[in-house]
């Protein structure tokens, strides 16, 4: 039924069906280094293996998706479907700029996270929980069952249908963009939005504050307050850039994580942080 609705060939339908199933694993193998990257790679394995017969191209494809990705799992399917259409475009057209794939992923994960969180986490889950609790308060066994069904049925449906919608829209969109010559503009714009997303994540998710306070003429002066007046979130920015520098020098993420933990504990102990 979905094959006919989205005008897919048997080959495309089989590939998107695998993507739709694997998209359900988003956030299952979650890690703080690259968040949902492992799940995204796992989702794209059937696509990469189908489109790229050469082993070198496959390895490049795996590496292309082994990068930071994080969005609401329920709406991630649309992005995997869109990326699948771009991968097909890249496999069929040697002139296709594959860096656009990463740029589009980075630019979409933030807005889709906002949409997904608003619909599923802040609205649907609250409504389903309210109905479930009202039933449970009266001793009705249907309370938890109603909550699970009311939330998971729509969420699972969107997860499954998302790759089909993303692939269907993406194929036409990518063909039109390639013919009109606007792909370079899209790539540049998406890269800019992606960098803005990473910058916002740095400011909100990375925390580093100087706790040391010194006296000047009998008045206490906080170094952190001085830094915030000059350049808010300067220390999180410098810490992030420093970590990127070490990662580029092939420092292992686990070594970096434990080193930061040790520095944080020692710095807090002596009163710097």
C-alpha positions in Angstrom: 0.0 0.0 0.0 2.8 2.4 0.9 4.7 1.4 -2.2 1.8 2.5 -4.5 0.9 5.6 -2.4 4.5 7.0 -2.7 5.1 5.6 -6.2 8.1 3.5 -5.2 9.7 0.6 -7.1 10.0 -2.8 -5.5 13.7 -2.0 -4.8 13.0 1.4 -3.3 10.1 0.0 -1.2 12.3 -2.7 0.3 15.1 -0.3 1.1 12.8 2.3 2.7 11.1 -0.4 4.7 14.4 -1.4 6.2 15.2 2.3 6.9 11.8 2.7 8.6 12.3 -0.3 10.8 15.8 0.7 11.8 14.7 4.3 12.5 12.9 2.9 15.6 16.3 2.3 17.2 17.1 6.1 17.3 18.3 7.0 20.8 18.6 3.3 21.8 22.5 3.2 21.5 22.7 6.8 22.8 26.2 8.1 23.8 27.3 11.6 24.9 30.1 11.8 22.4 27.9 11.7 19.2 24.5 11.1 20.7 22.3 9.3 18.1 25.1 8.8 15.5 25.4 5.1 16.0 21.7 4.6 15.5 21.9 6.8 12.4 24.7 4.7 10.9 22.8 1.5 11.7 19.7 2.9 9.9 21.7 3.8 6.8 23.6 0.5 6.5 21.0 -1.0 4.1 21.1 2.2 2.0 24.9 2.4 1.8 25.3 -1.3 1.0 22.6 -1.1 -1.7 23.8 2.0 -3.4 27.6 1.6 -3.2 29.0 -1.7 -4.5 32.6 -0.5 -4.0 34.0 -1.2 -0.5 35.8 2.2 -0.3 32.6 4.1 -1.1 30.8 2.1 1.6 33.4 2.9 4.2 33.2 6.6 3.2 29.4 6.4 3.6 29.6 4.9 7.0 32.0 7.6 8.1 29.7 10.3 6.6 27.0 9.3 9.1 29.2 8.7 12.1 28.9 12.3 13.2 26.9 14.2 15.8 23.2 13.8 15.4 20.4 14.4 17.9 16.7 15.0 17.4 13.4 13.7 18.7 13.3 10.0 17.9 9.6 10.1 16.7 10.4 12.5 13.9 13.9 11.3 13.0 12.4 9.0 10.3 11.7 12.0 8.0 15.4 12.9 8.1 16.6 9.4 7.4 14.2 9.2 4.4 15.5 12.5 3.1 19.1 11.5 3.6 18.3 8.2 1.8 17.2 10.2 -1.3 20.3 12.3 -1.1 22.5 9.2 -0.9 20.8 7.8 -4.0 21.4 11.1 -5.8 25.0 11.0 -4.8 25.4 7.4 -6.0 23.8 8.1 -9.4 25.4 11.5 -10.0 29.2 11.7 -9.6 29.0 15.6 -9.5 26.7 15.5 -6.5 28.4 17.2 -3.5 28.0 14.7 -0.7 29.0 17.3 1.9 25.4 18.5 1.4 24.2 15.4 3.1 25.9 16.2 6.4 24.9 19.9 6.1 21.2 19.0 5.7 21.3 16.6 8.6 22.9 19.2 10.9 20.4 21.9 9.8 17.3 19.7 10.3 18.0 18.0 13.6 17.5 21.2 15.7 14.2 22.4 14.1 12.8 18.8 14.0 13.7 18.3 17.7 11.7 21.4 18.6 8.7 20.3 16.6 9.0 16.7 17.9 9.4 17.7 21.5 6.4 20.1 21.3 4.1 17.6 19.7 5.1 14.3 21.3 6.9 15.1 24.6 5.0 18.3 25.7 1.6 17.6 24.3 0.7 14.1 23.3 2.5 12.5 26.3 0.9 14.9 28.8 -2.6 14.2 27.4 -2.0 10.5 27.3 -0.6 10.6 30.9 -3.6 12.6 32.1 -6.1 10.1 30.6 -4.1 7.2 32.0 -3.9 8.8 35.5 -7.6 9.6 35.6 -8.5 6.0 34.8 -5.9 4.7 37.3 -7.1 6.9 40.1 -10.4 5.1 39.9 -8.6 1.7 40.1 -9.1 0.9 36.5 -6.5 -1.4 35.0 -6.9 0.3 31.7 -5.1 3.4 33.0 -1.5 2.3 32.1 -2.7 0.5 29.0 -4.5 3.6 27.8 -1.4 5.7 28.3 0.9 3.3 26.4 -1.5 3.0 23.5 -2.5 6.6 23.2 1.2 7.7 23.2 2.9 4.9 21.3 0.5 4.3 18.5 0.8 7.8 17.0 4.5 8.0 17.8 5.2 4.6 16.1 3.1 5.5 13.1 5.0 8.8 12.6 8.3 6.9 13.0 7.4 4.4 10.4 5.8 6.7 7.8 8.5 9.4 8.2 11.1 7.7 6.0 8.6 7.2 3.2 7.5 10.8 3.3 11.1 12.1 3.5 12.3 9.9 0.7 9.3 10.7 -1.5 9.7 14.5 -1.0 13.5 14.3 -1.1 13.7 12.6 -4.4 11.7 15.2 -6.2 13.3 18.0 -4.2 16.8 16.9 -4.9 16.2 16.4 -8.6 14.6 19.9 -9.0 17.5 21.4 -6.9 20.1 19.7 -9.1 18.4 20.9 -12.3 18.0 24.5 -11.1 21.5 24.8 -9.7 20.4 25.9 -6.2 22.1 22.9 -4.5 25.2 24.9 -3.7 23.1 27.6 -2.1 21.2 25.0 -0.1 24.5 23.4 1.0 25.9 26.7 2.2 22.7 27.7 4.0 22.3 24.4 5.6 26.0 24.5 6.8 25.4 27.9 8.3 22.3 26.7 10.2 24.2 23.6 11.3 27.0 25.7 12.7 24.4 27.9 14.5 22.8 24.7 16.0 26.2 23.5 17.2 26.9 26.9 18.7 23.6 26.9 20.5 24.2 23.4 21.8 27.7 24.6 23.1 26.2 27.5 25.0 23.4 25.5 26.5 24.9 22.0 27.1 28.5 22.9 28.1 29.0 24.3 31.5 32.2 25.8 33.0 32.3 28.4 35.7 35.1 30.0 37.8 34.1 29.8 41.4 37.1 31.8 42.8 36.2 35.2 44.4 38.8 37.7 45.5 38.7 40.9 47.6 39.3 44.4 46.2 39.2 47.1 48.8 37.1 45.0 51.1 34.6 44.2 48.4 34.3 40.7 46.9 34.7 40.4 43.2 33.7 37.3 41.2 35.9 36.4 38.2 32.9 34.6 36.6 30.8 37.7 36.8 33.5 39.8 35.2 33.8 37.2 32.3 30.0 37.2 31.8 30.0 41.0 31.5 32.8 40.9 28.9 31.9 37.7 27.0 29.0 35.5 28.2 29.7 31.7 27.9 33.4 32.4 27.0 34.7 29.5 29.1 32.3 26.9 27.6 33.3 28.0 24.1 37.0 27.8 24.9 36.6 24.4 26.5 34.7 23.1 23.4 37.3 24.4 21.0 40.1 22.9 23.1 38.3 19.5 23.1 37.9 19.7 19.3 41.6 20.5 19.0 42.5 17.4 21.0 40.1 15.2 19.1 41.7 16.4 15.8 45.0 15.4 17.2 43.6 11.8 17.6 43.2 12.0 21.4 40.7 9.3 22.3 37.3 10.5 23.5 37.4 8.3 26.6 40.8 9.7 27.6 39.4 13.2 27.1 36.3 12.5 29.2 38.2 11.0 32.2 40.7 13.8 32.0 38.0 16.5 32.1 36.4 14.6 35.1 39.7 14.6 36.9 40.4 18.3 36.2 36.8 19.2 37.3 37.1 17.3 40.6 40.5 18.7 41.4 39.5 22.2 40.4 36.4 22.1 42.6 38.4 20.7 45.5 40.9 23.5 45.5 38.2 26.1 44.9 38.8 27.2 41.3 35.6 25.8 39.8 
